[in-house]
């Protein structure tokens, strides 16, 4: 299958360009697309290739800039992660019921999205980029942060900060009844971002 107009992968890129050219979103120029969890890293790498204006379509106009941000690389820079390391609890060990580890996990869930957005605003983007809709930011490898933060939480924090650049998030999961189902888990609240119909599958990358 080629990357036709029916491909959610292609539609994701096209919608980002459309927003970056000035189209208004539901509330902000934010776009989310569900991806097969097993393909998340491959899709992230393909999007980076596209952002470098190499091979993939649609072509990126000269007045639009695209910046990939790897969320898993920001994680170690957050205070809540540093606290976790200081306590000697690796991420893989935070699943015990009713233990100090569970309380640390709850702290991560409460604070991580806020600290990630703070890192992005303070260190990854300039004030001009934050205010410019023609600057597209791709937030990649969200699944690496599971179960500590979700796309809806990041978008909500960006909205509260009045970020005006175009944001794109490919997230591992699906959209069920207008709600984001992260890794096939329980659906969470709907966020008024533009949602690409369908899930990006291996066939859409051919």
N, C-alpha and C positions, 0 to 999 in steps of 0.2 A: 504493500500500500504506500502510495506517495503522500507527501505532506500537503494534502489538498485542503480546501476550505472546511471540510468536515472533520479535520484533525484537531482535537482539543489542544495539542501541543502547538500547532501553527496558530490557532485562534488566540492562545495565550500571548504569543509574541505580537500578533497583529493588534490586539486590544491595548497592550502596553504602548505601542507606537501611536495608536489613535489617541489615547489619553495624553501622551507626551506632546502631541500636536495641538492640545488645547481642549479636547472634549471634556465635558463635565461628568463626573461620576455621580453615584447616588448621594454621596456626601463628600468624598475625597477620591482622587484618582488612584484607587487601590484595586488590584486584580489578584484573585486567587485561583489556583487550578489544582485539582486533585490528581495525584500521580500514583501509579502502582508502587507501593513501598519498596519493592525489590529493585526498582529502577531509579529511585530518587537521586542517587549520586551520579548515575550516568546522565540523567536529564540535567542535573546541575552543570555538569561538564559541557554538555551540548549548548546550554544557554550561555555559558562563558565564551564558547567558541563563536556563537552568534553575536555576542556583545562586542567581540573584537572585529566585527564586520568581515568574518571569514566564511565563505561558502554558503552559509544558511540564509534562507529568505524568511521573512521579508527584509528588504534592504533598509538599513538604518539611515534616515536623513541626516545631513551634515549638522543640522542645528540641534540634534538630539544626542545626549550623552547617556551611556549605560554603565553602571557601576555594580559589579557583583560584591556582595558582602557575605562571608562565610560565618554563619552563626556559631558553628562549633569552634571556630577559632576565637570568637569573642568570649565564649564561656569561661575560659581560664582567667580572663581579665576582670571578671565580676567579683565583688566583695563576698557575695554569698557562696560562690564556688571556693574562694580562698578559705573561708570559714570551714567549709566542708572538708577541705584537705587538712586543715589544722586539726580537725577533730578525728582524722584518721579513718574516715568513712568513704571509701571509693563508691562511685555511682552505682556499681553493680550490686552493692551490698545494702541498698536502702529499701528493701522490700519486706523486711520483717514487720509483723503486725504488733502494734502496741509496744514499741521499743523506742529508745532514744533515736535510732536510725529513722523510724517513721516520723518522728517530730522534726528531724532535720529535713526529710523529704518534703514535709508540709511547708517548712520555711522556704525551701527552694521554689516550690510552686507559688508561694505568695509573693516572692521578691524577684525571681529571675527575670521575668518579662520586663519589669520596670528597669532593672539594672542593664539589661541588654539594650533597651531603647536609649537609655542614658549614655551608654558607650557609643552607640551609633551617632547620636546627636552631638556629643561632645568631641569625639575623636575621629569619626569616619567621614562625616559630611561637613562641608563649610556652611556658613549661614546662607550664602548665595545658593548653594545646591538645595538646601532645605526649603527655600522659598520658590524654587524654579520647577514648574511642572514638566519642563522639557528634560529634566534630569531624571532618569529611570534608575531605581535602586532594586536590585534582585536580592532578596533575602534567601539564602541557600542553606541546604542541609539542616532544615528544621527538625527532621526526624532524629538527628543525633542528640537532641535535647529532650526527647521523650522519656518520661511522662511529665517533665517539669514545666514545660510551657507549650502553648499552642498558637496557631496562626491567629485565631480570633483575639487572643490576649495581646499579642504584639500589635495587631491593627488597632485595637482599642486604645492602647497606650500612645500610638502614633497619632491617632485622631485627637486625643486629649492634649497632645503637644502642638496641635495645629500644624503638623508637617504637610507641606504642599507639593513636594516632589512626587512623582509617580512611583508607586510601590508594587512590586510583583512578588508573590510567594507561591512556589510550588510546594504543596504539602502532601505527605504520604497518607493517603486515606481516600475518602469519598465525601460527597455532599448528599446527605439524606434528609429529605423534607426541608431543604433550606438551611440545614445545620451541618456543621463540619464534623465528620466522623474521622477522628485521628487514629490511624492504624487499625481501622475497623472497629474501634471501641464505641462507647456511648457517645451519641451526638451531643455537641455543645451548642451554646446559643448562637443564633444567626448574627453575623456582622454585615452591615450594609456595604460590602465591597462587591465589585462586579465578579460574579462567579462564572467560570468557563464551564459550559455544559460537558458532561462526560468526564471520564477518568483517562489520563494519559497512559497508554499501554505501549508495550514493545512494538506493536505493529505501526504505531504513529511515528516511530523514530526511523523507519526505513525509507 
